[in-house]
Amino acid sequence: MKEALFYKKLGNKVQCLLCPRECIIQNEKRGFCKVRENKNGKLIALVYSRPCSIQIDPIEKKPLFHFLPGHRSYSIGTAGCNLHCTYCQNWQISQSRPEDVPSLDLPPKAVVDDAILNNCKSIAYTYTEPAVTAIEYVIDTAKIARKKRLKNVIVSNGFINEEPLKDLCKYIDAANIDLKGNAEFYKKMTGAWIEPVLNSLKILKEKNVWLEVTNLIVPGYNDTDKELRQRCEWIKENLGEDVPLHFSRFFPYYKLTNIIPTPQGTLEKAKEIAIKTGLKYVYIGNIFIDGAENTYCSKCKTLLIERRGFEIIQNNIKRGGKCKCGEKIAGVWK
């Protein structure tokens, strides 16, 4: 536990200023995320140094395809989340209180030491919502990691206030953000609202954090041609044509078990729409489709990176992050 960042006192109450909910929390009570508690007028981050999930993952699993491909990322996650998505893929920990799931005592320095011991080039803060529930843990760990020349990566829903995100950007090298759907989808399926997420995407881009976007396609909820086109157009207009977009296959989980997995044809249609919109790097994940996770040069169509699942089969990107034709390939390659 540690005193939280980004809050103000209101007598015996406190107001959390970390995410757009800005919960006003009575003494001995917790905010919406279940992991920030008012203890006698101090807001306490309950999951500090208490990860409940630790894995060594390929960076491609985040997914990050244009950020040091092929390296191992030390990945940690804590309990709690500031969204209540009806289809959450990690609901067992994201929708739990920290005392209800097993966790380890792993301070920031121990995270970095273990990452180095396991030959990882980055630390990924992932699985639930690191930018909100565990921001203090992320920042303290990332500071140490940078001194040891490790990169720092977040996988986030982007539902965070502007000031905390800008502070976080000082220590983060790459981010994958879920852009889940349109405004109606956010309201109906997540209990949140879309505007802060769109703002977060813009801020990450402005702050030169390497950015990739994921869209989990839920059949019947965010998969119409019109919605997909609007989503892609927003990305191109506000983030640029070089930002990689990952369409991910939905599987029935948590409270949305009556929906079929996303059909392959829907995912292929989404990719086609994105490419026609002008996005250069579009991928399909959570399902095997031959070539759907490969990176091609947008100019000459040469195969640059061939992937099979999370494995790199070949990487033909030249020094300086270029194709053999001279085209610059957006990403962080060394």
N, C-alpha and C positions, 0 to 999 in steps of 0.2 A: 504494500500500500504506500501511496505517496500523495501529498497534497497536489490537487489538480491544477492545471493551467487554465486560463480563460474562464474565470467566473467572477462574480461580484457578490458582496454580502448585502443582504436586505434584512437587517436586524438579526433575528435568529434563523432566518431563511437564507438560502443562497440561490443565485440564478446562474446556471451554466450558460456560457456564451460560446461554447464550442461548435454546436450544430444549430441549424435554423429553428429547431424546436424551442431552444432557449428555456429549458425547464426551470421553473421556480420550485425549489425542493425544500420541504419542511425538515426540521431536525430529525435525524435517524431514518429519513426516507431516501429513496433513490430516484434518479431520473428515468426517463423512458428507456434508456439503454440498459438499465439494470446494473451497471458497473460503476456508477459515480454516485457517491453517497454523502449527504450532509451529516457531518459529525461535529456537533456543537459549534456550528457556524463556519466550519471549514469543509470545502468540497474535496473528497478523497477519491483518488483513482484506485479502485479495488483490484484491478488486474495488473497493476504495475509489477513487473518481474514474475508474472504468473501465467505463462503460456500453457494452454491445454492441448495444443497440437504442435508437434515439431516434426518436420520431414526434411530430407534433402531431395530437392526436386530439380529436374531440368528447368532452365529458365523458360523453355517453350511451354511449360505447363501453366504459366501464370495467366494467360499466354502473353509472352513478349517474344516476337519473332525477329525484330530488328534491333535487338539490344544484346550484344556479345553472344551470338548464337552458339549453342552447344555447351555452355558452362553450367556448373552446378550452383544452385542457389539454396542457402540455408533458410528454410521457411518456417515461420512461427505464427501462431494465431492465438488469440485469447477469447474468452467467453464474451457474449454480448454483442448487440448491434443497435443502431438507431433507426433501422427500418424493420418492418414486419412483413416481409414479402411472403405471400401465400404459397409460393412455389420454391422457397429457399432450399438450396442444395446442401447446405450445412446447418440445417435448422437445429440439430441436436446440441450444437454449441452456441450458435448465434442467438438463439432464443432462450438461452439458459442464464441463470445467475451464476456467478463465478464459484460459489460454494457448492453448486449442484453438479459440477463436472470435475473430474480429476485434473490436477494441474501440477506443474513442477515449479520449484523455486529456482529461477534462472535469471539472475541480474544481468544488466547490459554487458558488462565485461565478459561474463561467462558465455553469453550468446556469441560474441565476437571470437573468443578463444576457441569455442567449439566449431564455429564456421571455418576458421583457419585450419584447425586440426583435420577437418573433413574436406580440405582442398576446395572450398567454395569461394567463388569470386564475388558473390553478392549475398546480402541478407534480404529476404523478402518478407514483408509484413503483410499477412494474407489470411485467407480462410474465412474470416468474419469481417469486421470493419476496423482496421487498424488506425485509420486517420482520425477516428472519433473515440472509440472506446479505449484505445491504448496510445494516444498521441504522446504522452509523457515518456512512456517506455520506448516508443519508436525514436523520438528525438534523442534521448540519452544514449540509446544503442547506436544510432546512426552517427553520432559525433565520434564515438570511439572507433566505429568501423571505418570511417573516413581516414582517421589517423593511421589505420592499418592497411589502407589502400583497398578496402572493400567497397563495392557499390551498394547502394540502398534502393530498394524497390518497394512500392506499395501497390496492392491490389485493392481497390476501394470503390464504394458506391458514389463517392463524390458529394455526398450530402453533408457538407461542412460549411461553416461560415468563412467569410473571406479572410479575416485577419489570421485565424489559426492556420488556414491553408498556406497563406503567404509565408508564415513563419516556418511551416513544415517544408516548404519548397527549398529552403536554404540547405537542407540536409538530404534531400531525395534526388536520386539520379534518374529514375524512370518510374512510370506509373501506368497501370492498366485500369481504366475506369469503365464501369458498367453504365452504358446509356440504355436504359431498360425499355423505353417506349415513349409514347407521347404523354401529354399532361394528364389525360383521362386515365391512361394505364397506371401512371404513378399513383394517382389518387385512389384508384380502385384496388390495385394489386400490391402496393407497398406501404400505404399509409403515409406517404410523403408527398412532396410536390417537386416538379421538375426544374423550376427556375434556378435553385442553388446548384444543381448538378451541372446545368449548362454553363453557369458562371465559373464553376470549378474547372471545367474543361478549358475554358478560355484562359484562366489564370495559369494553369499548368503549362499551357502553350506559351504564354507570354514570359513565364519565368524560365523557359528553356529546359524544363524537365522533359525527358524523352517520353512521349505519350503514345499509347495505343488504346483503342476503344473496343469493348466487347458488347455485343447485343445478343442476349439469349432470346431466341425466337420461340414464343409460346403460341401454339396453334389456337387460332380463334380469338386471340387477344392483342397481338401486336404484329401481325403477319400480312396485312393487306398491302397490295402494291403501292397504294397511295401513301400509307404510313412509312413503308420502307424507303420510298423515294424521298419523302420529306426529311427523314432522318439522315439519309446520305447527303442530301443537299445542304442541310444544316452543317454537317461535318465539313464538307468542302468549303462552304462560305466562311465558316468561323474558325476552323482549325487548319484547313489546307488539304490539298489533294494527296499530300504525302503521308498523312497520318494513317497507319494501318488499322483496318477494321476487321474484327473477328466476329463472324456469325456463329453462334454456338447452338448446338442441339439441346432442346429441352427434354428432360425426363420427368415423369410424374413423381413428385416428392411432397412431403409435408402436408399441406391442406389442399393441394391440387393434384390429387391422384386419379381423377376421373378424366384426365386429358391424355390423349395419345402422345407419344414422343413426336417431335417435329419430323415430318416426312422429308426424305432426302430432296424431293423436288422443290419443296418450299425453300430449303437452304440454298439450293442451286439458283432458284429464281431470285433470291435476295442478293446473291453475289452478282448475278447478271445486272440487276438494277443498279447496284453500287458502281460497277464498272462503267455502265452507260452514263451514270451521273458524273463520272470523271475521277473517281477515286482510283489511285494507282495500285494499292496493295490491299487486296481483299482475300480473306481466308475463311474456311469453314472448319469448325472444330467439334469435338465430342461425337464424331462419327468418322468412319474411314471412307473417304471418297478419293480415289486415285488422283493425285496432283492438286487436291484442294488446299493443301497446306504448303505448297511450294511457293518460293519467291521467284518471280520473273522480272526481267528488265521491262519497264513500261515503254521503252523506246524500240528496242530490237527484238524483244520477246525471248531472249536467251534465258535458259534455266540457270538461275543463280544459286539458290539453295534448295536442295531436295530434302524433304522430310518424310519420315515414316513414323507416325505418332509423334513422340517427343524426341526421336532420334534424328540426328543430322547425317544424311547419307553422303552428301557432297556439298561443298561451299565454294563457289566459283567467284565470289566477290573479290575484286582486285584491291591492291593497296590504295588507300585513300577512299575506300568505300565506293568503288566504281565498277561498272560492267566493262567488259572487254571493248565495248563500243565507245566507251568514254562517258556514258551517262552516269551521273551521280545518283547513288541509291540512298535514300533517306534512312538514317539509323545511326547507332553507335556500334562501331565494328571493332574497336580495339580499346 
